[in-house]
Amino acid sequence: MNSSMGGANGSGDGDFHNSMMRNHPSYQRLSLTQKAALERFMIDYPHPTERQRHQLAAEIGLEPKQIKFWVQNKRMQIKNQNERADNKALRIENSRIQNENQLIRDTMINILCPACRGLPCREEEHAQFSQRMRLENERLRTQCARVSGLLQRYLEKQISQQELQALLNATMGSSSQAPMLGSSINQGVPVPLPVPVPVPELPNNNVNFGPQIMHQEMLLPNQMMSNNNADMENRMMVEVGNAAMDELVKLMHINEPIWINSSVGNGKLILNREDYEKTFLRARHFNVPYVHVESSKSSTVVNMSPMKLIDMFLDSEKWANLFPTIVTKAEIVHVVQPGLLYNRSGALQLMYEKMHTLSHLVPSREFCFLRYCQQVGVDEWVICDVSYDIFGDNNNPISGCWRHPSGCMIQDMHNGSSIVTWIEHVEVDDRTQIHLLYKDLVNSSYAYGSERWIVELGRMCERFSLYCIESIPNQEVGGVINSTKGRRCIMNISQRMVKIFCENLTIPYNLDMQNITGEENSEVKISIRKCTELGQPHGMVVVAITSFWIPLPNQQVFEFLTDDNKRNQWDVLSDSTPVQRIVQISNGTHPSNYISIIQPFATTENNMLILQESFTDPTGSYIVYAPVDVASLDMALNDEESTMVAILPSGFVISGDGKSNTALGTMNNTNAEGSSGGGEGSLLTVALQILVCSLSDIARLDMRSVSRVNTILASVVSNVRNALNINNAE
C-alpha cells in the first residue's frame, strides 16, 4: 500500500501498528473504492463505535477488524505528522530566542543611552543629574509664578506697560523667552508663554472667563507650540483619557457597595464615598475647606440608534442642540484622535462646555474636558468625559467645578433604540455661591445630575422621531398646517425659540429692580442687550427675570399656565381676552409635550399669533412662547426657511424646591388641588424679553423703557399669584 495509506515513519506504538497493518492478510486487497470509503468514514467518525464499524464493513465488503486497524493507524499517522510540525515550529522559535538573547548580551557590553546615544552614566552620576534637574524645574516654576504675578498686576492696571517690560527683562533676562507685549495683553487676555504659567486665582464670581479664553485661542494653541510640546500634550491627554475610561467602565458595571440608594430623592443611586475612594484612591481636586461632591447614576431607553447618538455626542453643535435646556455653548477645542471611521471608536477630543440650569440664580458651570469614545463590547459603546487641566497646577480659571470620570454607556437593542446608562460625578467648590432658593435642589444633584441628562435625552429623541415622520398624526388638531414640510418648519422655529430662551437664563444681569413678589427671597434682574442676531428682531432688547417659591406642586402650576381657557388671566399679550389654539404639534409621548400656535381674540392684534412650546418631565417643566407675525410666518411656511421668522421668546421654568423626596413632583399628579398645605412647593422662574427700540433709535433709550418692562413683569407675576390664590400664602 502507498505511503498515504500506510503508517508514517514514526517510532514506538506508531511503528507497531503500521507493521500490523502491513502484515494483515487483507491489507493488500483493499481496492480504491474501499480506500475512498474508509477516508470518508474517518472524516465523519474519527472514533467509530463497534456498530458503526460493522455497518461500514457490510457496505464495503471488509471485516470490522480490518476497519478498526485502519482507523487506528490513520489516527496515529495524523498525530505523528502534527507532532513533527509542532517540533519544527518550536525549534525555529527556540533558535530565534537564542539569537535575540545573544544580540541583547552583545548590546549590554557597550550600551548607549537611547535618547542621546551617549555612554551610560553611573548611579551616583544619575542621582546628581536628577538633583540638578529638580533644582532647574523649581527655578522655572518660581520664574513662571513671578511672570504670572506681573501679568496679573498689569491686567489690573497696577503697573504700566513699560514697567511690565522692564520687570520681565529683569526676571527672565533679555533672551527670546521673554513674552512679547502686543494686542492680546492690551485686550485684557494673558499672553501664552513658552512654558506653562500658573494662572492666578480669579474672583469667585467670575464664571464667564471660559468663553473669553476660548475665543482668544488660549486653549492648546498648537500653532504657537513646538511640535515636541504639542506631542507631549497629546500623549498626556491620551493617558488621562485612558485612565478615565477604565474608571468609568468599572463604575458602569459595579453596583453595591460603591453605588447605594440615596436617602432622599426617591432612592436614586449615588456613590458611597468611602468605598469609592478605597477603590480608586482619588484625592480632592480643590484644596479649599468647603467642597461638595455630586454623583448620580441613571438609565433609560431612547428611540435612537447608538451610531446616531455617538455622532451627536462628538459634534459640538449637535451636542448643544441635543440638550437645549442644559448646554448653552459647546466647542471642540482640539481633536487628539479622530477614531475609527465606521464607528468612531478611539475618538478623543478636548471640548469646552457651558451649562445652565433652571434659573439665573444658579451659576453656570463651565468645563474644559476630554471626551473619549470607545467601543467596549460587540454592541456597547462608552463615551467618557473628564476635566482636563490645561493650565497646570490645578489653577483652572474656567469655573469652580471639576468633572471626574463621567459619561454614558450606550447599548444597541437592534430595533433602532438604545439603552443609555448615565453617570455624572462632579466636584464643586462651595465658594461659588448659590441662591438659597435653589441650594437644596442643586445639592441634591437634581439640577445637574444624571437624571436630568437622560430625561432631556429621551425627550429630544422622541422629538426627533416625530420630526422625521412623513404624515401628520390624527391627534394634532387644526387645519392651518397641512403638510409635513410646514410642520417641520414650525418645529424648527420652536426649537430655536427654546434655545434662545434658555440661553437668556445665563446672560449677565446688571440691573437690580424693586422686589415685585412681596417676598424677601426673590428679586428682579434686568439686562439690556443689543440684538443683531439672525432670526431675532434687531434693536435694543430688555430682558427681565425673577424666580420665587410658591406653595403648590410643579404639575399644578404647569397645568394652569398651559390651560388656554385661563391664559387671559396672566398673559399680557392676550390683552385679558380669550384665546384660541389653532395648531397643535406633538413633540413627545407625554400629552403635555406639544407645540401650539395660539390666536388672541383681541381685535387690535389680528396680525399677531403666539407660538408656544411646552414640555414637562420629572426634573422640571418649561412653557416658552413668543409673538410671531402672520405675514413672516406664512413666508417661512412657503419657503421652508425658519430663520425668516424673528422671535423674541419669553416664558416660565418650573421645578421642585428640593426640600422633600417628592420635590420634583410627578407628571401624573391629578389631585394637586388643595395640596398646598402638604408642604410641597415649586420654584417658578419668569423671564420676559421686550424690544424697546430699533437700532436707529438707540439714542432715545432711557430708564423709562426699562421701568416699563419691569412693570410688565410685575403684572405677569401678580396675575399668576392671584390666579393661583397664593398671594396670602405663608
C-alpha positions, 0 to 999 in steps of 0.5 A, spaced: 500 500 500 502 507 498 505 511 503 498 515 504 495 509 506 500 506 510 503 508 517 508 514 517 515 513 519 514 514 526 517 510 532 514 506 538 506 504 538 506 508 531 511 503 528 507 497 531 501 498 528 503 500 521 507 493 521 500 490 523 497 493 518 502 491 513 502 484 515 494 483 515 492 478 510 487 483 507 491 489 507 493 488 500 486 487 497 483 493 499 481 496 492 480 504 491 473 504 492 474 501 499 480 506 500 475 512 498 470 509 503 474 508 509 477 516 508 470 518 508 468 514 514 474 517 518 472 524 516 465 523 519 467 518 525 474 519 527 472 514 533 467 509 530 463 505 535 463 497 534 456 498 530 458 503 526 464 499 524 460 493 522 455 497 518 461 500 514 464 493 513 457 490 510 457 496 505 464 495 503 465 488 503 471 488 509 471 485 516 470 490 522 477 488 524 480 490 518 476 497 519 478 498 526 486 497 524 485 502 519 482 507 523 487 506 528 493 507 524 490 513 520 489 516 527 496 515 529 499 517 522 495 524 523 498 525 530 505 523 528 505 528 522 502 534 527 507 532 532 513 533 527 510 540 525 509 542 532 517 540 533 519 544 527 515 550 529 518 550 536 525 549 534 525 555 529 522 559 535 527 556 540 533 558 535 530 565 534 530 566 542 537 564 542 539 569 537 535 575 540 538 573 547 545 573 544 544 580 540 541 583 547 548 580 551 552 583 545 548 590 546 549 590 554 557 590 553 557 597 550 550 600 551 548 607 549 543 611 552 537 611 547 535 618 547 542 621 546 546 615 544 551 617 549 555 612 554 551 610 560 552 614 566 553 611 573 548 611 579 551 616 583 552 620 576 544 619 575 542 621 582 546 628 581 543 629 574 536 628 577 538 633 583 540 638 578 534 637 574 529 638 580 533 644 582 532 647 574 524 645 574 523 649 581 527 655 578 522 655 572 516 654 576 518 660 581 520 664 574 513 662 571 509 664 578 513 671 578 511 672 570 504 670 572 504 675 578 506 681 573 501 679 568 496 679 573 498 686 576 498 689 569 491 686 567 489 690 573 492 696 571 497 696 577 503 697 573 504 700 566 506 697 560 513 699 560 514 697 567 511 690 565 517 690 560 522 692 564 520 687 570 520 681 565 527 683 562 529 683 569 526 676 571 527 672 565 533 676 562 533 679 555 533 672 551 527 670 546 523 667 552 521 673 554 513 674 552 512 679 547 507 685 549 502 686 543 494 686 542 492 680 546 495 683 553 492 690 551 485 686 550 485 684 557 487 676 555 494 673 558 499 672 553 501 664 552 508 663 554 513 658 552 512 654 558 506 653 562 504 659 567 500 658 573 494 662 572 492 666 578 486 665 582 480 669 579 474 672 583 469 667 585 464 670 581 467 670 575 464 664 571 464 667 564 472 667 563 471 660 559 468 663 553 473 669 553 479 664 553 476 660 548 475 665 543 482 668 544 485 661 542 488 660 549 486 653 549 492 648 546 494 653 541 498 648 537 500 653 532 504 657 537 507 650 540 513 646 538 511 640 535 515 636 541 510 640 546 504 639 542 506 631 542 507 631 549 500 634 550 497 629 546 500 623 549 498 626 556 491 627 554 491 620 551 493 617 558 488 621 562 483 619 557 485 612 558 485 612 565 478 615 565 475 610 561 477 604 565 474 608 571 468 609 568 467 602 565 468 599 572 463 604 575 458 602 569 458 595 571 459 595 579 453 596 583 453 595 591 457 597 595 460 603 591 453 605 588 447 605 594 440 608 594 440 615 596 436 617 602 432 622 599 430 623 592 426 617 591 432 612 592 436 614 586 443 611 586 449 615 588 456 613 590 458 611 597 464 615 598 468 611 602 468 605 598 469 609 592 475 612 594 478 605 597 477 603 590 480 608 586 484 612 591 482 619 588 484 625 592 480 632 592 481 636 586 480 643 590 484 644 596 479 649 599 475 647 606 468 647 603 467 642 597 461 638 595 461 632 591 455 630 586 454 623 583 448 620 580 447 614 576 441 613 571 438 609 565 433 609 560 431 607 553 431 612 547 428 611 540 435 612 537 440 608 534 447 608 538 451 610 531 446 616 531 447 618 538 455 617 538 455 622 532 451 627 536 455 626 542 462 628 538 459 634 534 459 640 538 453 643 535 449 637 535 451 636 542 448 643 544 442 642 540 441 635 543 440 638 550 437 645 549 435 646 556 442 644 559 448 646 554 448 653 552 455 653 548 459 647 546 466 647 542 471 642 540 477 645 542 482 640 539 481 633 536 487 628 539 484 622 535 479 622 530 477 614 531 475 609 527 471 611 521 465 606 521 464 607 528 468 612 531 471 608 536 478 611 539 475 618 538 478 623 543 477 630 543 478 636 548 471 640 548 469 646 552 462 646 555 457 651 558 451 649 562 445 652 565 440 650 569 433 652 571 434 659 573 439 665 573 440 664 580 444 658 579 451 659 576 453 656 570 458 651 570 463 651 565 468 645 563 474 644 559 474 636 558 476 630 554 471 626 551 473 619 549 469 614 545 470 607 545 467 601 543 467 596 549 463 590 547 460 587 540 454 592 541 456 597 547 459 603 546 462 608 552 463 615 551 467 618 557 468 625 559 473 628 564 476 635 566 482 636 563 487 641 566 490 645 561 493 650 565 497 646 570 497 646 577 490 645 578 489 653 577 483 652 572 480 659 571 474 656 567 469 655 573 469 652 580 467 645 578 471 639 576 468 633 572 471 626 574 470 620 570 463 621 567 459 619 561 454 614 558 454 607 556 450 606 550 447 599 548 444 597 541 437 593 542 437 592 534 430 595 533 433 602 532 433 604 540 438 604 545 439 603 552 443 609 555 446 608 562 448 615 565 453 617 570 455 624 572 460 625 578 462 632 579 466 636 584 464 643 586 467 648 590 462 651 595 465 658 594 461 659 588 455 661 591 448 659 590 441 662 591 438 659 597 432 658 593 435 653 589 441 650 594 437 644 596 435 642 589 442 643 586 445 639 592 441 634 591 444 633 584 437 634 581 439 640 577 445 637 574 445 630 575 444 624 571 437 624 571 436 630 568 441 628 562 437 622 560 430 625 561 432 631 556 435 625 552 429 621 551 425 627 550 429 630 544 429 623 541 422 622 541 422 629 538 426 627 533 422 621 531 416 625 530 420 630 526 422 625 521 415 622 520 412 623 513 404 624 515 401 628 520 398 624 526 390 624 527 391 627 534 394 634 532 388 638 531 387 644 526 387 645 519 392 651 518 398 646 517 397 641 512 403 638 510 409 635 513 414 640 510 410 646 514 410 642 520 417 641 520 418 648 519 414 650 525 418 645 529 424 648 527 422 655 529 420 652 536 426 649 537 430 655 536 425 659 540 427 654 546 434 655 545 434 662 545 430 662 551 434 658 555 440 661 553 437 668 556 437 664 563 445 665 563 446 672 560 449 677 565 444 681 569 446 688 571 440 691 573 437 690 580 429 692 580 424 693 586 422 686 589 415 685 585 413 678 589 412 681 596 417 676 598 424 677 601 427 671 597 426 673 590 428 679 586 428 682 579 434 682 574 434 686 568 439 686 562 439 690 556 442 687 550 443 689 543 440 684 538 443 683 531 442 676 531 439 672 525 432 670 526 431 675 532 428 682 531 434 687 531 434 693 536 435 694 543 432 688 547 430 688 555 430 682 558 427 681 565 427 675 570 425 673 577 424 666 580 420 665 587 417 659 591 410 658 591 406 653 595 403 648 590 406 642 586 410 643 579 404 639 575 399 644 578 402 650 576 404 647 569 397 645 568 394 652 569 399 656 565 398 651 559 390 651 560 388 656 554 381 657 557 385 661 563 391 664 559 387 671 559 388 671 566 396 672 566 398 673 559 399 680 557 399 679 550 392 676 550 390 683 552 385 679 558 381 676 552 380 669 550 384 665 546 384 660 541 389 654 539 389 653 532 395 648 531 397 643 535 404 639 534 406 633 538 413 633 540 413 627 545 409 621 548 407 625 554 400 629 552 403 635 555 409 635 550 406 639 544 407 645 540 401 650 539 400 656 535 395 660 539 390 666 536 388 672 541 381 674 540 383 681 541 381 685 535 387 690 535 392 684 534 389 680 528 396 680 525 399 677 531 399 669 533 403 666 539 407 660 538 408 656 544 412 650 546 411 646 552 414 640 555 414 637 562 418 631 565 420 629 572 426 634 573 422 640 571 417 643 566 418 649 561 412 653 557 416 658 552 412 662 547 413 668 543 409 673 538 410 671 531 407 675 525 402 672 520 405 675 514 413 672 516 410 666 518 406 664 512 413 666 508 417 661 512 411 656 511 412 657 503 419 657 503 421 652 508 426 657 511 425 658 519 430 663 520 425 668 516 421 668 522 424 673 528 422 671 535 423 674 541 421 668 546 419 669 553 416 664 558 416 660 565 421 654 568 418 650 573 421 645 578 421 642 585 424 646 591 428 640 593 426 640 600 422 633 600 423 626 596 417 628 592 420 635 590 420 634 583 413 632 583 410 627 578 407 628 571 401 624 573 399 628 579 391 629 578 389 631 585 394 637 586 388 641 588 388 643 595 395 640 596 398 646 598 398 645 605 402 638 604 408 642 604 410 641 597 412 647 593 415 649 586 420 654 584 417 658 578 422 662 574 419 668 569 423 671 564 420 676 559 424 679 553 421 686 550 424 690 544 424 697 546 427 700 540 430 699 533 437 700 532 436 707 529 433 709 535 438 707 540 439 714 542 432 715 545 433 709 550 432 711 557 430 708 564 423 709 562 423 703 557 426 699 562 421 701 568 416 699 563 418 692 562 419 691 569 412 693 570 410 688 565 413 683 569 410 685 575 403 684 572 405 677 569 407 675 576 401 678 580 396 675 575 399 668 576 399 669 584 392 671 584 390 666 579 393 661 583 390 664 590 397 664 593 398 671 594 396 670 602 400 664 602 405 663 608 
